Amino acid sequence: MEENQKESRKDHQTHVYYLKFALQFADFQIEDLVASFNREVHNNGWVGMRAYHDHALIDEFIRRGIDVSCVQDGRSIKFSHHVRYNIDEHKLETID
């Protein structure tokens, strides 16, 4: 297989994995999204699939207009604290 074909296939797989998580999260209630985030707190394991999961999760919060600034600075996602959803301010807040 030529190098361009390998890269194209890799890009497609990346896109498919992200879409899988994005579609899953689109069906979640906000409480389920928060629970999914909190399961990742202090999780030191790292695999390629986690990146797709994490980005799709944060993107779903953002798609719903939820402020995620306590856990995401535009470049990285921090899973160092559990969060809760503040419905009045429509944002995530750290709780520990």
C-alpha positions in Angstrom: 0.0 0.0 0.0 1.4 3.4 -0.9 2.1 6.0 1.8 -0.7 8.3 0.7 -3.2 5.5 0.9 -1.9 4.5 4.4 -2.3 8.2 5.6 -5.8 8.4 4.1 -6.9 5.3 5.8 -5.5 6.4 9.1 -7.3 9.8 8.8 -10.5 7.9 8.1 -10.2 5.7 11.1 -9.4 8.7 13.3 -12.5 10.4 12.0 -14.7 7.3 12.5 -13.6 6.8 16.1 -14.3 10.5 16.9 -17.7 10.2 15.2 -18.6 7.1 17.2 -18.0 8.9 20.5 -19.7 12.1 19.2 -22.9 10.2 18.2 -22.9 8.4 21.5 -22.5 11.6 23.6 -25.2 13.4 21.5 -27.7 11.0 23.0 -26.6 11.5 26.6 -28.3 13.6 29.2 -26.1 16.3 30.7 -25.8 14.2 33.9 -24.5 11.3 31.8 -21.9 13.5 30.2 -20.7 14.7 33.6 -20.5 11.1 34.8 -18.5 10.2 31.8 -16.1 13.1 32.5 -15.8 12.2 36.1 -14.9 8.6 35.3 -11.8 9.9 33.6 -10.6 12.0 36.6 -7.2 10.8 37.8 -7.2 8.1 35.1 -3.5 8.0 34.2 -3.8 5.4 31.5 -3.5 6.6 28.0 -4.4 5.0 24.7 -5.2 6.5 21.4 -8.9 5.9 21.7 -9.0 8.1 24.9 -8.1 11.2 22.9 -11.1 10.6 20.6 -13.3 10.0 23.6 -12.1 13.1 25.5 -12.3 15.5 22.6 -15.8 14.3 21.6 -17.0 14.6 25.2 -15.7 18.2 25.5 -17.1 19.1 22.1 -20.5 17.8 23.2 -20.5 20.1 26.2 -19.5 23.0 24.0 -22.1 22.1 21.4 -24.7 22.4 24.1 -23.4 25.8 25.1 -22.0 24.6 28.4 -19.0 26.6 29.7 -16.1 24.1 30.1 -13.4 26.7 31.0 -12.7 25.1 34.3 -11.4 21.9 32.6 -10.4 23.1 29.1 -8.2 26.0 28.1 -8.6 25.6 24.3 -5.4 23.5 24.0 -5.7 20.8 26.6 -8.3 19.1 28.8 -7.7 18.7 32.5 -9.0 15.6 34.3 -7.6 16.5 37.7 -10.9 17.4 39.4 -14.4 16.0 39.4 -17.0 18.3 38.1 -20.7 19.1 38.4 -23.1 20.9 36.1 -24.3 24.3 37.4 -27.6 24.6 35.7 -28.1 28.3 36.7 -24.9 29.4 35.1 -24.8 26.7 32.4 -21.3 25.7 33.2 -19.1 22.9 34.6 -17.6 23.5 38.1 -14.9 21.6 39.8 -16.0 20.0 43.1 -12.8 18.7 44.6 
